[in-house]
Amino acid sequence: MTKPLVLVTADVKSIDGFNWHAVISTYLHAILKGSDAIPMILPSLGVEMDLDAALDQVDGVVATGARSNVNPQLYGEVPTEENGPYDPDRDATTLPLLKRAIERGIPVFAICRGMQELNVALGGTLHTEIQAMTGRRDHRAPQSDNQDERFRIAHPIEVAPGGCLEKVLGAEPFEVNSLHRQAVGDLGNGLTIEAQAEDGTVEAVSVKDSPGYVLATQWHPEYWVTTDGPSKKLFAAFGDAARAYREKRLAL
Ligand SMILES: N[C@@H](CCC(=O)NCCCC(=O)O)C(=O)O
């Protein structure tokens, strides 16, 4: 059977006076090696693009992390200079993309910003600058130029009993990396909390009664996918879901 095709969301970056649509290669390698699938970068062209026409051709969607924040206007709050940077083109593409993929039963794996986009796309809100919130730890990346240090394991999380994450990883708590300033506030419609940090920060969600596989993590399983057990299992489970979807899609 041919390998599943997976759409990967892109950030819009200004380089040499042009807008580039970019993805960090760790996500692409994790899909290739961890999910045994073919990553296809989806440009963040927003309403210019017929998302259903793109989704007709693929077997999964990965919404990646990014340093930019989801614009607070999308969940009824006011954007501020210090809460930026923002990426409106990415917001305009990924939020409808995630909603549509879920409605169609296309497997979704959303990571960090991707989980926050999923929550906002389903009507939820975000806490901004959680490190300033009473009772919350600092979830930001360590200050370093070394990416292995920035993505180092940072804190434990508890897996919610009886959920999708437990099916993939089991019930035992485990440690994750942490590179975020924002977190799920009000939960989006139909979302279920799958894991939390000790300070209550939502670390993983799924979609209740979703027609397809949907899992979102606040941490970054892509970065250590070749060496970390839970990371490997998460990308393998997503790949299995994309293969199953492809079999159904090509049989039609
Ligand atoms: N900007 C959001 C989402 C964080 C995120 O996706 N981080 C991945 C990139 C990490 C990095 O290289 O710094 C937030 O801050 O919550």
PDBQT file of the ligand as one rigid body, heavy atoms in Angstrom, charges set to zero:
ROOT
HETATM    1  N1  LIG A 301       3.550  30.591  20.664  1.00  0.00    +0.000 N 
HETATM    2  C1  LIG A 301       2.722  29.707  21.460  1.00  0.00    +0.000 C 
HETATM    3  C2  LIG A 301       2.924  28.264  21.024  1.00  0.00    +0.000 C 
HETATM    4  C3  LIG A 301       4.281  27.773  21.413  1.00  0.00    +0.000 C 
HETATM    5  C4  LIG A 301       4.879  26.826  20.416  1.00  0.00    +0.000 C 
HETATM    6  O1  LIG A 301       4.260  26.309  19.497  1.00  0.00    +0.000 OA
HETATM    7  N2  LIG A 301       6.179  26.625  20.577  1.00  0.00    +0.000 N 
HETATM    8  C5  LIG A 301       6.924  25.931  19.560  1.00  0.00    +0.000 C 
HETATM    9  C6  LIG A 301       8.132  26.710  19.134  1.00  0.00    +0.000 C 
HETATM   10  C7  LIG A 301       9.054  26.755  20.283  1.00  0.00    +0.000 C 
HETATM   11  C8  LIG A 301      10.314  27.556  20.057  1.00  0.00    +0.000 C 
HETATM   12  O2  LIG A 301      11.116  27.212  19.172  1.00  0.00    +0.000 OA
HETATM   13  O3  LIG A 301      10.463  28.526  20.811  1.00  0.00    +0.000 OA
HETATM   14  C9  LIG A 301       3.044  29.838  22.941  1.00  0.00    +0.000 C 
HETATM   15  O4  LIG A 301       4.084  30.448  23.243  1.00  0.00    +0.000 OA
HETATM   16  O5  LIG A 301       2.274  29.336  23.761  1.00  0.00    +0.000 OA
ENDROOT
TORSDOF 0
